Amino acid sequence: MTVRNKITLLFALIVFLLLSLLCGCVYYFAYHDRAENIRTQLTNAALSADKMLGQSKIFNQELMNKIYSSRVIALKNKTVQAYNENNKRIFAYSETLTDILPVDKNILDQARANGSLFFSVGNKEAIAYLNATNRIVTVTAAFDEDGKRTMQHLQIILWLSLIGGTLVAFISGYIFSKALLLPVKKIADEVNIISAQSLTHRIKSGKLNDEWGYLTKTLNDLLDRLQESFELQHRFISSAAHELSTPLTSISSQLEVSLQRSRQAHEYREVMQSVYQDVRELSKLTQTLLEFATASGTTGGLELKLIRIDEVLMRLPAEMIKQDKAYSVKLMFDKLPEDEKKLFVFGNAELLFTAIKNVVANACKYSDNRLANVRLVVNQTDIIISIEDNGKGISVNELKNIFQPFYRAEGNRTITGFGVGLPLVKRIIKLHKGQINVSSVLGKGTTVVISLPMI
């Protein structure tokens, strides 16, 4: 079943239930009003008969018949009967001579017990009324022809209103649902146009400021992220292919040249030494790309546990010396909290160490004195790690591109590197729900601030 049909049926069902409730209430109150009206009329007739019966000096059957036949009331087929305390009928009046109202002893007993009793006999409605003084029970009955005709007319009107209202609700709901779902159809039609080759296309939102506008904005934001991801993937693949082909081409060329003729042992050694250097660079690049791919995923496939951040930082000096004996790290822990729990973060220890190590290695590499200053500060909600160097800095125009894979600043291209370190760092920090910010002043140095949420 389509959404349009579901909305139409639901709308029609709601209207049907509301109209049913309304019609039911109208009929209920009309029915009870008619019943109360005939009860009042029958009671008044019984009181009149009881009053006449109590006046024994002027009472006679003929006079009572004349009085009742001359009364003008809306009730038809009126019948009046009176019974003494021995349940003997002492008076009877009927518009039709053969119309005798059957009244059994139970009705008279209930009337004497309760004072009055309203009941039905055939198509007539009747009331039995007790005179407490003389213990006479007066029974009056009549057929409410006008009242029942009115109720029948009302019933027809209510049924027609219910059926007609439901049909109108169904038709209007069908039309309304079409107008309601029209923006969804337009959105779906525009989404069908979009493919991997046309990610620049966006859904027109117009001036809608409702749920459809919100849906359009959400889808456009999703397309922006997809486009950015596709472009990033394309640049990454192109750059990775270029970076991988460079050492492979160098290795292939050197081996090809060395095999063109016989050479001395030292010449082969030189070629092998050069190839070895290229293989090492290729291995480093491959390892970096693997780390980048790992950090580009989600936390679902990573081993996560509690990490004490100061212990991670303490590994840096020895690690930097292993990379280059000229590198040095100065650790500064400012006002560490007394509560050790505030030094813990939740994440993957090796990935987090790789991220911080890459930033520190860059600081050492680009500093004039090969020194990186690492400062640890803990506030109320975050653990902040800042890494400073005293290098030549990065210009504002280049600063916005440093997190792009394989991007390298103009002045740094002569220094060994692949341009994957900072993008890798950003991915790892993002996996740990942290933030990274870089500020730089030309001629003075660069500062990288990593903020991680504490547990």
N, C-alpha and C positions, 0 to 999 in steps of 0.2 A: 504494500500500500504506500502510495506517495505521501510525502509530508503535507502536500496541499490537501489531499483527501482526509488525512488525519486531523488537520486543523479544522476543516469544514465540519467533519463529524463531531469533533469535540465541542466546537462552538454551538452546533445544532443541539447536541445533548445537553449542554449547560442551559440553553434557552428553554428547551423542553422541560427540564427539571424545575426551572424557575416558574415557568408558566403553569406547570402542573401544581406546584405548591400554591401559587396565587389562585388558580381556579378552584382547587380543593378548599382553600380558606373561604373564598366567596360562597361556594356551595354549602359549606358547613354552617356558616353564620346565617345564610338565607334559610336553610332548612330549620335551624333552631329558632329563628325568628318566626317562621310560619307556625311551628309547633307551639311556641309560646303564645302566639296570637289566637290559635284555635282553642288552646287550653283556657285562655282568659275568657273567650266567648262562651265556652261550655260551662265554665265555673259560674259566670254571671247568670246563665240560663238556669243552672241548678239552684243558685241562691234565690232566684225569683220564684222558682217552683216551691222551694222549701218554705219561703216566706208565706206564700199563698196557702200551702198545706197547714201551716201553723195557725191560720185564722179559720178555725173550724166553723164559726158562725156564718161566714160568707162563702166557704169553700163548697164547690160542687163540680162534678166532672164536666158538665156542659159549659160552665163559665170558664174553666181552665182551657178547654179546647178552643173556645172563641179567642181567649187572650193569646194563646200560642199561635193560632192560625193568623192572627192579625200582626204579629211581631215581624218586623222586616230586618232580617239579618242575612249575611252572605252565605251562611251554611245551608246545605241542601239535605233533604231526607232526614229532617230533625226527628228525634225520638226522646221522650221524657218519661221516665218510670220512677215510681217511689215504692220503697219497701219498709215495712215496720220492723220492729225489733225481733219479730218472729220470722223474718224473711218472707212475709206475705206481701204480694204486690197490692198496694192500695190505690195506685194511680198509674195511668198509662196514657200517653199521647203520642201519635205518630202522624206525619204528613200523609203517609200511605197506610190505609186501614189494615192491610195484611202485614205490615212491617213491624214485627215484634222483636225487640232486642233480647237475645238470650243472655241472661245474667245468672251465673251459678253462685252457689253458696260461698265459694272461696273468695270471689271478688267482693261480696258483701262483708265477709269477715275481715278481709284486708283493709277495706274502707273504714270499718269500725275500729280497727286496731291503729290505723295511721291517720285517720281524719279525712283523707281523700285518697283516691287512686285513679291514675290516668292509664287507660289501656285502649287496645284496638280490637274491634270486632268486624271481620270482613274488610270492607273498604271504608268503614266508619271509624272515627276516633271518638272515644267516650271518656267521661269522668264520673266517678262515684263519689258523692259528697255526703258526709255525715253531719246531721244536726245533733249536737251533743246533748241538747235539752230533751228532745222527744225521741232520740235514738232512731230517727227516720233517715234512711239512706236514699238520696235522690240521684238517679243515674240519667245523664243527658248524653246523647250521641248524635253525630251528624257527619255528613260527607263534605269535606272542604274542597269543593270542586274548583273554585277560583284559585285557591292556594296551590293545589296540586298542578293545575294547568300552568300557573306561573312558574312553579318549580321545573316542570317539563320544558317550558320555553327557556328558562335560565340554563338548564342542563344542555340543551341544544346549542345555545349561544356560547357556553363555556367550551364545549367540544369543538365547535367551529373555530373559536379563538385559539385553542390549544393547537389544533392541526394547522390552521393558517399561520399562526405565529412560528411554529416549528418549520414550516415550508419556507417562510420568509427568511428565517434565521439560516436555514441551509443554503438558500440561494445567495443571500448577502454574505454568508461566511465563505462560500466558494469564490465570490468576486473579491472579497476582502483578502483572502489567503493568497490570491494571485498577486494583488498589489503588494502584500507583505513580503512575499518570496521573490519578487522581481529583482531586488538588489542582489539576492543570493545567486540568481541565475546569471546576472551580469558578471558578478565576481567569478563564478565558475567558468563562464565563457572566456573571460580574460585570462584566467589561470591556465586554461587549455592551450592558449597561444604560447605560453612561456615554456621554454625548454632550455637545455644546457647551452644552446647556441643563441638564445635570446633572453638571457637573464637580466638585461638592462630594462626590459619592459616592466612597467609598474601598473598596478590596478588604480583606476581613477576613483578617487574617493569623493570628489565633489565637495559639497558643504554639509554632508551628513555628520551629525554630532550625536549619533545614537549607537546601538549595538552593532549595526552594519558598518558604520564608520570605524568603530573600534576593531571589528574583524578585518576590514580593509587595511587599516594601519598595521595591525599585527602581521598580516600576510606580507605587506610591503617591507616591514622590518625583517621578516624571515628571508625574503628575497635578497635584501641587502646583505644579510649574513652569508647566504649561499653564494652570492656573487663574489663577495670578499674571499670566501673560502676557495672557490674555484680559481679565482685569480691568483691567490696565494699558492695554491697547489700547482698551477701552471708555471708560476715564476720559480717555485721551489724545484720542480722537475727539470726545467730548463737550466737553472743555475747548477743543480746537482749534476746533471749530465755534463755540463761544461767543466765543472771542477773535477769530476772523475776522469773525463777524457784527457785532461792536461797531463797528469802523471802517467797515465797509460800510454799516451802518445810518446812521451819522453822515454819511457822504458822500451817501448817497441822500437823507436828510432835508434836508441843506443845499441840495443841488441842486434838490430839489422846491420848497423854500420860495423860493429865488432865482428860479425860473421862474414863480412864481405871478403876478408883475407886473413891469413894467419898472422898473429901478433905475438909480441913478447908477453911473458907472464905478468910483468908489472902493468902493461897496458890493459890486460884483461882484469887485473885487480882494480884499476882505476874505474873501468866500466862497471864492474860489479859493485864498487863502492857507491858510484853515482846511482845505479839502479836500486841499491839497498836504501839510499836516502829517499828516492821516489816511492819505494814500496812502503817505507815508514810513514811518509806523508799520506799515501793512499790509505794505509791502515788507520791513521788518526782520523782522516776524513770519514771513512766508513763507520768508525766507532761513534763519531760525533753525529752522523746521520741516524744511526741506530738509536742513540740517546734522544735525538730530536723526535724521531717517530714514536718512541715510548712516551715522551712528555706530551705529544700531541693527542694522545688518547684520553681516556677518562680514568678516574680513580678506581673504577670497578675492577680493573685487572691488576692493580698495584697492591703490594703488601703494606698496609698502613699500621702504624703504631705510635706510641708516645715517644717524642724525641726531645731530649734536653738540649736546647739551642747553644748554650755555652760550651758544651762538650763537642758539638759539631765545629764550632769556631776554633777550638783548641787544636784541631787537626790541621789547620791551615798552614802554620809556619813550616812544619815538616814537609807538607805536600808541595809547597812552593819551592823549597830547596831541592826537592826531587826533580822538579821541572827545570829549574835553572838555579845554579848555586849563587847567582847574583841577586836573586829575588829575596825579599825580606818582608815580613808582616809585623805590624805593630798592633797588638790587641789592647783595646781600652774598654773596660767594663765599668760603666758609670752607675753607681748607686744601685747595685743589684738588690732585688727584693729579698726580705728575710724569708718569705714563703717560697720554697723551692718550686712549688707547683706552678708559679707564674713564669717559670723558665721553660715550661714544656709546651710543645706544639704537637699537633696530630698530623702525621704524614709519612712519607717514605724517606728514610734517613739518607740513603745513597743518592737519590735524585736531588734532595735538598742540598746535600753537600756538593754535588756536581754544579748546581746553580751558583752557590756562593763562591765555590772555587773558580768558576769561569770569570766571575766579576773581579775577584781578587787577582787572578792571573792577568787580566786586562790592565788592571790598575798598576801592577808591577811592570808589565810590558811597556806601557806608555809613559811611566814616570821617569823623570831624568835620573833619579837616584835608585830606581827599581824598588821603591818602598810603597807599600799599600797600608794605609791607616784604617783599621777596622774598629768601629765603635758599636757597642751594644747598649741599648737603652730600653727599659721596660716601663710602660705606662699602665694605666688602669685596664685597658682592653687589648693592647697590641704589644708585640715584641718588635723593636725597630733595630735594624742592622744598617749602618751606613759605611760605605767603602769610599775612601777619598784617595786621589792621587795628585801629584803636582806636575802633570804632563802639560802638553800644549793646548789641551781642551778641544771642544767640538763646536763648530759654528751652529747658530740657531737653525739655519736651513737644513743642515745635515742631521741635527738632533732628532727631528721628527721621523727619520727613516732608519734609525739605528736598530730597530727591532724587526726590520724586514730581513728575511733569510738571504744570506750571501751579499748583503749590502755592506760596503766598506767605505769609510770616509776617504776623501781625496788624499789627504795627507798621510793616511795610514796604509796605503796600498803597497808601499815598499816593505812593510813589516810583515813577517810571516803570519798567516791566519787564513781562515775560510769564510768569516762573516756569518757564522752560524751560532756563535757563542751566546750573544745577547738574545736573539730569538728563542734559543733553547732555554735560557734563564727565565724569560717572560712566561713561556709555556709551563715551566715547572712551578713557578710562583703562583700562577693562575690555578694550577691543579691543587695547590695548598690553600686556595681561597685568600691569597695575599695580594699585595700590590707592589709595583716597582716603579720608581720615578728617578729620572736622570736630570741633573742640572750641571751645566758646564760654563766656564768662563775662559775665553781664549787667552792663552798665555799663563793661566794660573792653575788649571786642572779641572777635573771632573769629579762629581759626587754622585754615587748611586745609593739610593735609599730603598731598602726592602722592608716592607711591613707585613708581619704575619700575625694572624689572630691567635691569642693564647687559648688554651682549653677552658 
